[in-house]
Amino acid sequence: MSKIKTVFQCQSCGYVSPKWLGKCPDCGAWSSFSEEKQDPRALKSSNPRGSAEAQPLSKVTGGREKRQVIGIKELDRVLGGGLVNGAITLIGGDPGIGKSTLILQALSKIAEKYGAVLYVSGEESPEQIKLRAERLSIDSDSIILLPETLVENVIAVAGNMRPSALVIDSIQTVFTEDLTSAPGSVGQIRESAAKLMIFAKKSQVPVFLIGHVTKEGAIAGPRVLEHIVDTVLYFEGDRGHSYRILRTVKNRFGSTNEIGIFEMRDNGLTEIDNPSELFLSERPVDASGSAVIVSMEGTRPLLVEVQALVSPTTFGMPRRTSIGVDFNRVNLLIAVLEKKAGMHLGGMDVFTNIVGGLKIIEPASDLGIIAAISSSFRESPVNSKTCLFGEVGLSGEIRAVARSETRLKEAAKIGFKNAIIPKSNAERLKTDFGLNITGVKDVEEAIEHIRI
């Protein structure tokens, strides 16, 4: 007879120890170990995958996956064109960011087009969900509410009902009776998600899992959920801004670089059709320290404003602060400006910010950041009708970036007249899109063209 084994598992990284430890030797977290009991018989029965036959790749019948077009364009975009039958999607984000609001709006669309949906809530009562639905002006007999936390009961109800979509809000609150550990522990999250994944694949019912995040911003449950599910979406946004960004981190059925942009209003989340105009709507005209960069988020070009403030420091060590752009990248660009452009920034505080709460990670934003810092340092505004993009190397050279024509087309659409881009990109252009395009080869040349 197999004996039940007691182990201690770190709830931050999943490290397993035979005894309790105050500090995790793997991730360094303090007081993160909790006791979990492992029953070998339960683990075997909790994964009823059944038998499968091996077959050659050439014998596998191909075909496009069946999708449900939800009707919320920004959500369909990040999902790769719609919700795939049998796919399991994880949505994570900070508390109060709008996860449940978005799911309820999506369920309303799905129920209207494809039939009844099942909303399983382990945190809120049906009365609380009803209050949110009234705020969103949603009232449907096809949205079935189930306040349940036992995953076996959820699967039984969903198996009999065969809904168009199943939502678990949240995965940290459900548990399986096969394990004795507390709900929210690593073992419970892993086994509950595995059971729901098996149900989704067999029944072809798409499943949404709403996940809590830790203070570091990662999904709680040491990333085991991200490996099990098909799609991982993160809700980003600043409490001080009304904009919300839904970013794809993993997608087995589409691109992993897409984002969806929403605005939080009193009546719920509203999708933004033209985010570039929104991000530039309050841009100051002819103000020093402001530049517009053309960034690519997946297949979508976005024009966003980058601001910089350069001022003499009052401390022994100058301050460097970056919001929305990588801190180390900004320090690298400051060093390039000092070495290659002769700007003495060693005694200056430098603050950079991407307006609107957006986070820009691609190196094509380098030229815009340099333009903003240079503009603030020289008190010389950048032409308000000029946009920029290009990667900056350590030697001060401006390197080419991908999809230059897509970026320029979007800039012309918004109403820009000038563009400063890498020289190699400019030489390969087939059309100018009605823009006055200037190709630059290094930082010094770029700074000369940036001035009004």
C-alpha positions in Angstrom: 0.0 0.0 0.0 1.3 3.4 -0.9 1.6 5.8 2.0 0.5 9.4 2.0 3.6 11.6 1.9 3.8 14.9 3.7 6.0 17.6 2.0 6.5 21.3 2.4 6.2 23.3 -0.8 7.2 26.9 -1.5 4.1 28.9 -2.7 6.3 31.3 -4.6 8.4 29.0 -6.8 7.2 25.5 -6.2 10.4 24.2 -4.5 9.7 21.0 -2.5 11.4 20.2 0.8 10.8 17.3 3.2 10.8 19.7 6.2 9.7 23.2 6.8 12.2 26.0 6.0 12.1 29.6 6.9 13.7 30.8 3.7 13.3 29.1 0.3 16.8 28.1 -1.0 15.6 28.4 -4.6 13.8 31.8 -4.9 14.8 33.3 -1.5 11.3 34.0 -0.3 10.7 34.0 3.5 7.9 32.1 5.2 6.6 30.8 1.9 6.5 27.0 2.8 3.2 25.3 3.5 2.4 21.7 4.3 1.0 19.6 1.5 0.0 15.9 1.6 0.6 13.8 -1.5 -1.4 10.6 -2.0 0.0 8.6 -4.9 -3.4 6.9 -5.5 -5.1 10.3 -5.8 -2.5 11.7 -8.2 -3.0 8.7 -10.5 -6.7 9.0 -10.5 -6.7 12.8 -11.0 -5.3 12.5 -14.5 -7.7 10.3 -16.4 -6.3 11.0 -19.8 -7.1 7.6 -21.2 -5.1 5.6 -23.7 -3.9 7.1 -27.0 -2.6 5.6 -30.2 0.7 6.6 -31.8 0.4 7.7 -35.5 2.6 9.2 -38.1 2.5 12.9 -38.7 1.6 12.4 -42.3 -1.6 10.5 -41.3 -2.9 13.3 -39.0 -5.8 15.1 -40.6 -5.1 18.8 -40.6 -7.4 21.7 -40.6 -8.1 25.1 -39.1 -9.3 25.3 -35.5 -12.9 26.2 -35.0 -13.2 29.7 -33.4 -16.0 31.6 -31.8 -15.8 35.3 -32.7 -16.8 37.0 -29.5 -17.6 40.4 -30.9 -15.2 42.5 -28.8 -12.6 43.4 -31.4 -9.8 44.0 -29.0 -10.3 40.7 -27.1 -10.7 38.8 -30.4 -7.4 40.4 -31.6 -5.3 39.2 -28.6 -6.9 35.7 -28.8 -5.8 35.5 -32.4 -9.1 36.0 -34.2 -11.6 34.6 -31.7 -12.0 31.9 -29.0 -10.9 28.4 -30.0 -13.2 25.5 -29.0 -11.6 23.4 -26.3 -8.9 26.1 -25.5 -8.2 27.1 -21.9 -7.4 30.8 -21.4 -5.8 32.3 -18.3 -6.4 36.0 -17.6 -4.3 37.6 -14.9 -4.0 41.1 -13.5 -4.0 43.2 -10.4 -7.1 43.3 -8.1 -9.7 45.7 -9.4 -8.1 46.1 -12.8 -11.2 44.9 -14.7 -10.8 41.1 -15.2 -14.3 40.1 -14.0 -15.8 43.1 -15.9 -14.2 42.1 -19.2 -15.2 38.4 -18.7 -18.8 39.3 -18.0 -19.0 41.5 -21.1 -17.5 38.7 -23.2 -19.9 36.2 -21.8 -22.8 38.4 -22.7 -21.6 38.5 -26.3 -20.9 34.7 -26.4 -24.3 33.8 -24.9 -26.1 36.1 -27.4 -24.4 34.4 -30.4 -23.6 30.8 -29.4 -25.9 29.9 -26.5 -25.8 29.5 -22.7 -22.6 30.0 -20.8 -21.6 29.0 -17.3 -20.0 31.5 -14.8 -18.5 29.7 -11.8 -17.7 32.1 -9.0 -15.7 31.0 -5.9 -15.3 34.6 -4.6 -18.5 36.5 -5.2 -22.1 35.6 -4.6 -24.6 35.6 -7.4 -26.0 38.9 -5.9 -22.7 40.6 -6.2 -22.3 39.4 -9.8 -25.8 40.7 -10.5 -24.9 44.2 -9.2 -21.9 44.3 -11.7 -24.2 43.0 -14.5 -26.7 45.8 -13.8 -23.9 48.4 -13.9 -22.9 46.9 -17.3 -26.5 46.8 -18.5 -26.3 43.0 -18.9 -29.4 40.9 -18.2 -29.5 37.5 -19.8 -31.2 34.1 -19.1 -28.3 32.5 -21.0 -25.7 33.4 -18.4 -25.8 30.7 -15.7 -24.2 31.5 -12.3 -22.8 28.7 -10.2 -21.3 29.5 -6.8 -19.1 26.5 -6.4 -15.5 25.7 -5.4 -15.2 22.0 -5.8 -13.8 21.3 -9.2 -15.5 17.9 -9.5 -18.9 19.5 -9.0 -18.1 22.2 -11.6 -17.1 19.6 -14.2 -20.2 17.6 -13.5 -22.5 20.6 -14.0 -20.6 21.7 -17.1 -20.6 18.2 -18.5 -24.4 18.0 -18.3 -25.0 21.5 -19.5 -22.3 21.7 -22.3 -22.1 25.5 -22.2 -20.7 27.7 -25.0 -18.0 28.8 -22.6 -17.0 28.1 -19.0 -15.5 30.7 -16.6 -13.7 30.0 -13.3 -13.4 33.1 -11.2 -10.9 32.5 -9.7 -8.7 29.4 -10.1 -7.1 30.0 -6.7 -10.5 29.4 -5.0 -11.3 26.0 -6.4 -10.0 22.8 -5.1 -10.1 19.0 -5.8 -11.1 16.5 -3.2 -8.3 14.2 -4.4 -5.8 16.4 -2.4 -5.9 17.4 1.2 -4.0 20.7 0.9 -5.7 24.1 1.2 -7.3 25.8 -1.8 -4.8 28.2 -3.5 -1.8 26.0 -2.8 0.5 24.9 -5.6 -0.8 21.3 -5.6 -4.5 22.4 -5.7 -4.0 24.9 -8.4 -2.0 22.4 -10.6 -4.5 19.5 -10.2 -7.6 21.7 -10.5 -6.3 23.3 -13.7 -5.3 19.9 -15.1 -8.8 18.5 -14.5 -10.4 21.5 -16.2 -7.9 21.2 -19.1 -8.8 17.6 -19.6 -12.5 18.5 -19.5 -12.0 21.3 -22.1 -10.1 19.1 -24.5 -12.7 16.3 -24.3 -15.8 18.4 -24.5 -14.4 21.1 -26.8 -15.8 23.7 -24.4 -13.6 26.8 -24.2 -12.6 27.6 -20.6 -11.6 31.0 -19.1 -9.5 30.9 -15.8 -9.2 34.2 -13.9 -5.9 34.2 -11.9 -4.7 36.3 -9.0 -1.2 37.8 -9.3 1.5 38.2 -6.7 3.0 41.5 -5.6 5.8 40.9 -8.1 3.1 40.8 -10.9 3.3 37.1 -11.7 0.3 34.7 -11.7 0.1 33.1 -8.2 1.0 29.4 -8.3 4.6 29.5 -9.4 3.8 29.6 -13.2 2.4 26.1 -13.2 -0.8 27.6 -14.7 1.0 29.2 -17.6 2.4 25.8 -18.7 -0.9 24.0 -18.5 -3.1 26.5 -20.4 -3.2 27.4 -24.1 -3.4 31.2 -23.8 -2.1 33.6 -21.1 -3.4 37.2 -21.1 -2.3 39.9 -18.7 -4.4 42.9 -17.8 -2.1 45.9 -17.4 -2.9 49.5 -16.4 -2.3 52.2 -13.9 -5.0 53.0 -11.3 -4.4 56.7 -12.1 -5.3 56.1 -15.8 -8.5 54.9 -17.3 -6.7 52.9 -20.0 -6.4 49.2 -19.7 -4.1 47.1 -21.9 -4.7 43.3 -22.4 -1.4 41.8 -23.5 -0.8 38.3 -24.9 2.0 36.4 -23.1 1.4 33.0 -24.6 -0.9 31.8 -27.3 -0.9 28.4 -29.0 -3.4 29.6 -31.6 -2.0 33.0 -32.6 0.6 35.7 -32.1 2.2 36.4 -28.7 2.8 40.1 -29.3 -0.7 41.4 -29.7 -2.3 43.9 -27.3 -5.9 45.1 -26.8 -6.6 48.6 -25.5 -9.7 49.4 -23.5 -10.9 52.4 -21.5 -12.6 51.9 -18.1 -15.8 53.9 -17.9 -18.8 53.8 -15.6 -20.6 51.4 -17.8 -17.7 49.0 -18.2 -14.7 48.5 -20.5 -14.9 50.3 -23.9 -12.6 49.2 -26.7 -10.4 51.8 -28.3 -10.5 51.8 -32.1 -7.7 54.3 -32.7 -5.3 54.2 -29.7 -2.7 56.4 -31.3 -5.0 59.4 -31.4 -6.0 58.7 -27.8 -2.4 58.6 -26.5 -1.6 61.8 -28.3 -4.8 63.7 -27.5 -3.3 65.8 -24.6 0.2 66.2 -26.0 1.6 69.7 -25.4 2.5 71.7 -28.6 6.1 72.9 -28.9 7.1 71.8 -25.4 10.7 70.8 -24.8 11.3 67.2 -23.7 8.5 65.7 -25.7 8.8 63.4 -28.7 6.5 61.0 -30.6 7.7 57.5 -31.3 6.1 54.9 -33.6 6.1 51.5 -31.8 4.9 48.1 -32.9 2.8 46.0 -30.6 2.4 42.8 -32.4 0.9 43.7 -35.8 -0.4 47.1 -34.6 1.6 50.3 -35.0 1.1 52.8 -32.1 2.1 56.4 -31.9 2.9 57.3 -28.3 4.5 60.3 -26.6 7.7 59.9 -24.7 8.6 62.7 -22.2 11.9 63.6 -20.6 12.9 66.1 -18.0 16.6 67.0 -17.5 17.5 69.3 -14.7 20.6 70.0 -12.6 20.8 67.6 -9.6 20.8 68.8 -6.0 22.2 65.6 -4.7 25.7 64.0 -4.9 24.4 61.3 -7.2 22.1 62.3 -10.1 18.8 60.6 -10.2 17.6 58.4 -13.1 13.9 57.5 -13.2 12.1 55.7 -16.0 8.4 54.9 -16.3 7.1 52.7 -19.1 10.5 52.1 -20.6 13.4 49.9 -19.4 15.6 51.7 -16.8 18.8 50.1 -18.0 18.1 51.0 -21.6 17.6 54.6 -20.7 21.0 54.6 -18.8 22.6 53.2 -21.9 21.2 55.9 -24.1 22.3 58.6 -21.7 25.8 57.2 -21.9 25.7 57.3 -25.7 24.6 61.0 -25.6 27.4 61.9 -23.3 30.1 60.0 -25.3 28.9 60.6 -28.9 26.9 63.8 -28.8 28.9 65.7 -26.2 26.0 66.3 -23.8 27.2 66.6 -20.2 24.5 64.7 -18.4 26.7 63.5 -15.5 25.4 66.2 -13.2 21.8 66.1 -14.4 18.7 64.3 -13.1 17.0 62.6 -16.0 13.4 61.5 -15.8 11.6 59.7 -18.7 8.0 58.7 -19.0 5.8 57.0 -21.6 2.5 58.9 -21.5 -0.7 56.9 -21.0 0.6 54.1 -18.8 1.9 52.1 -21.8 5.1 50.0 -21.5 7.4 50.1 -24.5 9.9 47.3 -24.7 11.1 47.3 -28.3 14.5 49.0 -29.1 12.9 51.0 -32.0 11.9 53.6 -29.3 15.6 54.5 -28.7 15.7 57.3 -31.2 12.5 58.9 -29.7 14.0 58.7 -26.1 17.2 60.3 -27.3 15.2 63.0 -29.0 13.2 63.7 -25.8 16.2 63.8 -23.6 18.1 66.0 -26.0 15.2 68.4 -26.4 14.8 68.8 -22.6 18.6 69.3 -22.2 18.9 72.0 -24.9 15.4 73.5 -24.1 14.7 73.1 -27.8 11.3 71.6 -28.7 10.9 68.8 -31.3 8.6 69.7 -34.2 5.1 68.7 -33.2 4.5 67.1 -36.6 7.6 64.9 -36.4 7.7 61.3 -35.4 10.7 59.1 -34.9 11.8 55.5 -34.6 15.1 53.6 -34.7 17.5 51.5 -32.6 20.6 53.2 -31.2 23.8 51.2 -30.9 26.6 51.8 -28.4 28.8 53.4 -31.1 26.1 56.0 -31.7 24.8 54.4 -35.0 21.1 54.3 -35.8 20.2 50.8 -36.8 17.3 49.7 -39.0 14.1 48.3 -37.5 11.4 46.0 -38.8 8.1 47.1 -40.5 9.1 50.7 -41.2 6.5 51.1 -43.9 3.7 50.0 -41.5 4.9 52.6 -39.0 5.1 55.4 -41.6 1.7 54.6 -42.9 0.2 54.9 -39.5 2.0 58.2 -38.8 0.7 59.7 -42.1 -2.8 58.5 -41.2 -2.7 60.4 -37.8 -1.5 63.6 -39.5 2.2 63.8 -39.1 4.3 65.5 -41.8 7.9 64.6 -40.9 9.6 61.3 -40.0 13.2 60.8 -38.8 14.1 57.1 -39.3 17.3 55.0 -39.8 19.1 55.7 -43.1 19.1 52.1 -44.1 15.3 52.0 -43.7 14.9 55.2 -45.7 16.9 53.8 -48.6 14.6 50.7 -48.9 11.3 52.6 -48.9 9.2 52.3 -52.1 6.9 55.2 -51.1 7.0 58.2 -48.7 3.3 58.1 -47.8 3.2 61.9 -48.2 5.8 62.4 -45.4 9.0 64.3 -45.4 11.3 61.4 -44.5 14.8 62.0 -43.2 17.2 59.1 -42.9 19.9 59.4 -40.2 23.0 57.3 -39.7 24.1 58.3 -36.2 23.1 60.2 -33.1 24.8 63.4 -34.0 23.0 63.6 -37.3 19.7 62.8 -35.7 20.0 65.5 -33.1 20.7 68.1 -35.8 17.5 67.2 -37.6 15.4 67.0 -34.5 15.6 70.8 -33.9 12.8 73.0 -35.2 
